[in-house]
Amino acid sequence: MADSSHYSFEQYREARITIAAIEAEIWWRHNVENSQPVARPAAGDAAAISAGNAAKFLSISKSTFYELVRAGAIPKGFAVGGRRKWLRSDLDKYLAKQKRKGPT
């Protein structure tokens, strides 16, 4: 009898793909139900980036990034695999808005 605690690479890969698809569907349903006008990220979308990379992209500290998220200046992002991600397009919109405001 085969030990059920050992999975092949293919079984592991299929399970991860299934989990990612379920997480994407949950994220989509949550945002649609809350009527948030957001773009649906594709699985493995390179435009979805972490808080640290988002902060680097905006040339600010990670703590300042989280302050802007809490203040609502930047969208809250979405969870993928238990980690929060942000769409690059949302960060581009934030930068464009800051450029229109001018220096403070």
PyMOL CGO cylinders between C-alpha atoms (Angstrom):
from pymol import cmd
from pymol.cgo import CYLINDER

trace = [
    CYLINDER, 0.00, 0.00, 0.00, 1.35, 3.41, -0.98, 0.3, 1, 1, 1, 1, 1, 1,
    CYLINDER, 1.35, 3.41, -0.98, 1.98, 5.97, 1.71, 0.3, 1, 1, 1, 1, 1, 1,
    CYLINDER, 1.98, 5.97, 1.71, -0.61, 8.74, 1.21, 0.3, 1, 1, 1, 1, 1, 1,
    CYLINDER, -0.61, 8.74, 1.21, 1.70, 11.38, 2.75, 0.3, 1, 1, 1, 1, 1, 1,
    CYLINDER, 1.70, 11.38, 2.75, 3.90, 11.32, -0.37, 0.3, 1, 1, 1, 1, 1, 1,
    CYLINDER, 3.90, 11.32, -0.37, 2.62, 13.09, -3.44, 0.3, 1, 1, 1, 1, 1, 1,
    CYLINDER, 2.62, 13.09, -3.44, 4.12, 13.29, -6.87, 0.3, 1, 1, 1, 1, 1, 1,
    CYLINDER, 4.12, 13.29, -6.87, 5.24, 16.59, -8.27, 0.3, 1, 1, 1, 1, 1, 1,
    CYLINDER, 5.24, 16.59, -8.27, 2.28, 16.56, -10.65, 0.3, 1, 1, 1, 1, 1, 1,
    CYLINDER, 2.28, 16.56, -10.65, -0.21, 16.03, -7.80, 0.3, 1, 1, 1, 1, 1, 1,
    CYLINDER, -0.21, 16.03, -7.80, 1.40, 18.86, -5.84, 0.3, 1, 1, 1, 1, 1, 1,
    CYLINDER, 1.40, 18.86, -5.84, 1.36, 21.18, -8.89, 0.3, 1, 1, 1, 1, 1, 1,
    CYLINDER, 1.36, 21.18, -8.89, -2.29, 20.40, -9.64, 0.3, 1, 1, 1, 1, 1, 1,
    CYLINDER, -2.29, 20.40, -9.64, -3.23, 21.08, -6.01, 0.3, 1, 1, 1, 1, 1, 1,
    CYLINDER, -3.23, 21.08, -6.01, -1.41, 24.46, -6.03, 0.3, 1, 1, 1, 1, 1, 1,
    CYLINDER, -1.41, 24.46, -6.03, -3.09, 25.45, -9.30, 0.3, 1, 1, 1, 1, 1, 1,
    CYLINDER, -3.09, 25.45, -9.30, -6.48, 24.50, -7.84, 0.3, 1, 1, 1, 1, 1, 1,
    CYLINDER, -6.48, 24.50, -7.84, -5.80, 26.48, -4.66, 0.3, 1, 1, 1, 1, 1, 1,
    CYLINDER, -5.80, 26.48, -4.66, -4.73, 29.54, -6.69, 0.3, 1, 1, 1, 1, 1, 1,
    CYLINDER, -4.73, 29.54, -6.69, -7.90, 29.31, -8.80, 0.3, 1, 1, 1, 1, 1, 1,
    CYLINDER, -7.90, 29.31, -8.80, -10.08, 29.06, -5.68, 0.3, 1, 1, 1, 1, 1, 1,
    CYLINDER, -10.08, 29.06, -5.68, -8.32, 32.04, -4.07, 0.3, 1, 1, 1, 1, 1, 1,
    CYLINDER, -8.32, 32.04, -4.07, -8.77, 34.09, -7.23, 0.3, 1, 1, 1, 1, 1, 1,
    CYLINDER, -8.77, 34.09, -7.23, -12.48, 33.21, -7.33, 0.3, 1, 1, 1, 1, 1, 1,
    CYLINDER, -12.48, 33.21, -7.33, -12.93, 34.12, -3.64, 0.3, 1, 1, 1, 1, 1, 1,
    CYLINDER, -12.93, 34.12, -3.64, -11.17, 37.44, -4.21, 0.3, 1, 1, 1, 1, 1, 1,
    CYLINDER, -11.17, 37.44, -4.21, -13.33, 38.15, -7.25, 0.3, 1, 1, 1, 1, 1, 1,
    CYLINDER, -13.33, 38.15, -7.25, -16.59, 37.33, -5.48, 0.3, 1, 1, 1, 1, 1, 1,
    CYLINDER, -16.59, 37.33, -5.48, -15.62, 39.40, -2.44, 0.3, 1, 1, 1, 1, 1, 1,
    CYLINDER, -15.62, 39.40, -2.44, -14.84, 42.48, -4.54, 0.3, 1, 1, 1, 1, 1, 1,
    CYLINDER, -14.84, 42.48, -4.54, -17.91, 42.11, -6.75, 0.3, 1, 1, 1, 1, 1, 1,
    CYLINDER, -17.91, 42.11, -6.75, -20.19, 41.74, -3.73, 0.3, 1, 1, 1, 1, 1, 1,
    CYLINDER, -20.19, 41.74, -3.73, -18.63, 44.86, -2.22, 0.3, 1, 1, 1, 1, 1, 1,
    CYLINDER, -18.63, 44.86, -2.22, -19.09, 46.68, -5.55, 0.3, 1, 1, 1, 1, 1, 1,
    CYLINDER, -19.09, 46.68, -5.55, -15.47, 47.75, -5.73, 0.3, 1, 1, 1, 1, 1, 1,
    CYLINDER, -15.47, 47.75, -5.73, -14.50, 48.74, -9.27, 0.3, 1, 1, 1, 1, 1, 1,
    CYLINDER, -14.50, 48.74, -9.27, -11.35, 46.65, -9.65, 0.3, 1, 1, 1, 1, 1, 1,
    CYLINDER, -11.35, 46.65, -9.65, -9.70, 44.68, -12.40, 0.3, 1, 1, 1, 1, 1, 1,
    CYLINDER, -9.70, 44.68, -12.40, -9.59, 40.91, -11.90, 0.3, 1, 1, 1, 1, 1, 1,
    CYLINDER, -9.59, 40.91, -11.90, -5.98, 39.76, -11.68, 0.3, 1, 1, 1, 1, 1, 1,
    CYLINDER, -5.98, 39.76, -11.68, -5.00, 36.77, -13.78, 0.3, 1, 1, 1, 1, 1, 1,
    CYLINDER, -5.00, 36.77, -13.78, -3.47, 33.75, -12.05, 0.3, 1, 1, 1, 1, 1, 1,
    CYLINDER, -3.47, 33.75, -12.05, 0.26, 34.39, -11.78, 0.3, 1, 1, 1, 1, 1, 1,
    CYLINDER, 0.26, 34.39, -11.78, -0.21, 38.01, -12.90, 0.3, 1, 1, 1, 1, 1, 1,
    CYLINDER, -0.21, 38.01, -12.90, 3.20, 39.70, -12.74, 0.3, 1, 1, 1, 1, 1, 1,
    CYLINDER, 3.20, 39.70, -12.74, 1.40, 43.00, -12.18, 0.3, 1, 1, 1, 1, 1, 1,
    CYLINDER, 1.40, 43.00, -12.18, 0.33, 41.82, -8.70, 0.3, 1, 1, 1, 1, 1, 1,
    CYLINDER, 0.33, 41.82, -8.70, 3.16, 42.77, -6.35, 0.3, 1, 1, 1, 1, 1, 1,
    CYLINDER, 3.16, 42.77, -6.35, 3.93, 42.56, -2.64, 0.3, 1, 1, 1, 1, 1, 1,
    CYLINDER, 3.93, 42.56, -2.64, 3.81, 45.48, -0.19, 0.3, 1, 1, 1, 1, 1, 1,
    CYLINDER, 3.81, 45.48, -0.19, 7.60, 45.68, -0.08, 0.3, 1, 1, 1, 1, 1, 1,
    CYLINDER, 7.60, 45.68, -0.08, 7.90, 45.83, -3.85, 0.3, 1, 1, 1, 1, 1, 1,
    CYLINDER, 7.90, 45.83, -3.85, 4.99, 48.26, -4.06, 0.3, 1, 1, 1, 1, 1, 1,
    CYLINDER, 4.99, 48.26, -4.06, 6.73, 50.55, -1.55, 0.3, 1, 1, 1, 1, 1, 1,
    CYLINDER, 6.73, 50.55, -1.55, 9.96, 50.36, -3.59, 0.3, 1, 1, 1, 1, 1, 1,
    CYLINDER, 9.96, 50.36, -3.59, 8.00, 51.11, -6.76, 0.3, 1, 1, 1, 1, 1, 1,
    CYLINDER, 8.00, 51.11, -6.76, 6.52, 54.22, -5.12, 0.3, 1, 1, 1, 1, 1, 1,
    CYLINDER, 6.52, 54.22, -5.12, 9.92, 55.17, -3.55, 0.3, 1, 1, 1, 1, 1, 1,
    CYLINDER, 9.92, 55.17, -3.55, 8.49, 55.18, -0.03, 0.3, 1, 1, 1, 1, 1, 1,
    CYLINDER, 8.49, 55.18, -0.03, 9.03, 53.09, 3.08, 0.3, 1, 1, 1, 1, 1, 1,
    CYLINDER, 9.03, 53.09, 3.08, 6.93, 50.01, 3.73, 0.3, 1, 1, 1, 1, 1, 1,
    CYLINDER, 6.93, 50.01, 3.73, 5.40, 51.64, 6.83, 0.3, 1, 1, 1, 1, 1, 1,
    CYLINDER, 5.40, 51.64, 6.83, 4.41, 54.74, 4.80, 0.3, 1, 1, 1, 1, 1, 1,
    CYLINDER, 4.41, 54.74, 4.80, 2.90, 52.43, 2.20, 0.3, 1, 1, 1, 1, 1, 1,
    CYLINDER, 2.90, 52.43, 2.20, 0.75, 50.74, 4.87, 0.3, 1, 1, 1, 1, 1, 1,
    CYLINDER, 0.75, 50.74, 4.87, -0.25, 54.17, 6.24, 0.3, 1, 1, 1, 1, 1, 1,
    CYLINDER, -0.25, 54.17, 6.24, -1.47, 55.16, 2.77, 0.3, 1, 1, 1, 1, 1, 1,
    CYLINDER, -1.47, 55.16, 2.77, -3.42, 51.89, 2.50, 0.3, 1, 1, 1, 1, 1, 1,
    CYLINDER, -3.42, 51.89, 2.50, -5.04, 52.48, 5.92, 0.3, 1, 1, 1, 1, 1, 1,
    CYLINDER, -5.04, 52.48, 5.92, -5.89, 56.06, 4.90, 0.3, 1, 1, 1, 1, 1, 1,
    CYLINDER, -5.89, 56.06, 4.90, -7.56, 54.80, 1.71, 0.3, 1, 1, 1, 1, 1, 1,
    CYLINDER, -7.56, 54.80, 1.71, -5.16, 56.59, -0.63, 0.3, 1, 1, 1, 1, 1, 1,
    CYLINDER, -5.16, 56.59, -0.63, -4.09, 53.21, -2.03, 0.3, 1, 1, 1, 1, 1, 1,
    CYLINDER, -4.09, 53.21, -2.03, -6.53, 50.27, -2.38, 0.3, 1, 1, 1, 1, 1, 1,
    CYLINDER, -6.53, 50.27, -2.38, -6.30, 47.51, 0.23, 0.3, 1, 1, 1, 1, 1, 1,
    CYLINDER, -6.30, 47.51, 0.23, -5.07, 44.96, -2.28, 0.3, 1, 1, 1, 1, 1, 1,
    CYLINDER, -5.07, 44.96, -2.28, -6.09, 41.30, -2.27, 0.3, 1, 1, 1, 1, 1, 1,
    CYLINDER, -6.09, 41.30, -2.27, -4.84, 38.06, -0.76, 0.3, 1, 1, 1, 1, 1, 1,
    CYLINDER, -4.84, 38.06, -0.76, -3.06, 35.42, -2.81, 0.3, 1, 1, 1, 1, 1, 1,
    CYLINDER, -3.06, 35.42, -2.81, -1.85, 32.38, -0.94, 0.3, 1, 1, 1, 1, 1, 1,
    CYLINDER, -1.85, 32.38, -0.94, -2.34, 34.18, 2.36, 0.3, 1, 1, 1, 1, 1, 1,
    CYLINDER, -2.34, 34.18, 2.36, -0.20, 37.13, 1.27, 0.3, 1, 1, 1, 1, 1, 1,
    CYLINDER, -0.20, 37.13, 1.27, -1.44, 40.57, 0.32, 0.3, 1, 1, 1, 1, 1, 1,
    CYLINDER, -1.44, 40.57, 0.32, -0.78, 41.80, -3.22, 0.3, 1, 1, 1, 1, 1, 1,
    CYLINDER, -0.78, 41.80, -3.22, -1.44, 45.04, -5.08, 0.3, 1, 1, 1, 1, 1, 1,
    CYLINDER, -1.44, 45.04, -5.08, -2.07, 45.63, -8.74, 0.3, 1, 1, 1, 1, 1, 1,
    CYLINDER, -2.07, 45.63, -8.74, 0.57, 47.66, -10.51, 0.3, 1, 1, 1, 1, 1, 1,
    CYLINDER, 0.57, 47.66, -10.51, -2.23, 49.53, -12.30, 0.3, 1, 1, 1, 1, 1, 1,
    CYLINDER, -2.23, 49.53, -12.30, -3.59, 50.75, -8.92, 0.3, 1, 1, 1, 1, 1, 1,
    CYLINDER, -3.59, 50.75, -8.92, -0.14, 52.02, -7.97, 0.3, 1, 1, 1, 1, 1, 1,
    CYLINDER, -0.14, 52.02, -7.97, 0.18, 53.76, -11.35, 0.3, 1, 1, 1, 1, 1, 1,
    CYLINDER, 0.18, 53.76, -11.35, -3.18, 55.48, -10.72, 0.3, 1, 1, 1, 1, 1, 1,
    CYLINDER, -3.18, 55.48, -10.72, -1.97, 56.60, -7.28, 0.3, 1, 1, 1, 1, 1, 1,
    CYLINDER, -1.97, 56.60, -7.28, 1.20, 58.08, -8.81, 0.3, 1, 1, 1, 1, 1, 1,
    CYLINDER, 1.20, 58.08, -8.81, -0.75, 59.84, -11.55, 0.3, 1, 1, 1, 1, 1, 1,
    CYLINDER, -0.75, 59.84, -11.55, -3.07, 61.33, -8.93, 0.3, 1, 1, 1, 1, 1, 1,
    CYLINDER, -3.07, 61.33, -8.93, -0.08, 62.55, -6.90, 0.3, 1, 1, 1, 1, 1, 1,
    CYLINDER, -0.08, 62.55, -6.90, 1.46, 64.16, -10.00, 0.3, 1, 1, 1, 1, 1, 1,
    CYLINDER, 1.46, 64.16, -10.00, -1.81, 66.01, -10.70, 0.3, 1, 1, 1, 1, 1, 1,
    CYLINDER, -1.81, 66.01, -10.70, -1.84, 67.33, -7.11, 0.3, 1, 1, 1, 1, 1, 1,
    CYLINDER, -1.84, 67.33, -7.11, 1.70, 68.63, -7.45, 0.3, 1, 1, 1, 1, 1, 1,
    CYLINDER, 1.70, 68.63, -7.45, 4.27, 68.97, -4.66, 0.3, 1, 1, 1, 1, 1, 1,
    CYLINDER, 4.27, 68.97, -4.66, 2.91, 69.35, -1.14, 0.3, 1, 1, 1, 1, 1, 1,
]
cmd.load_cgo(trace, "trace")
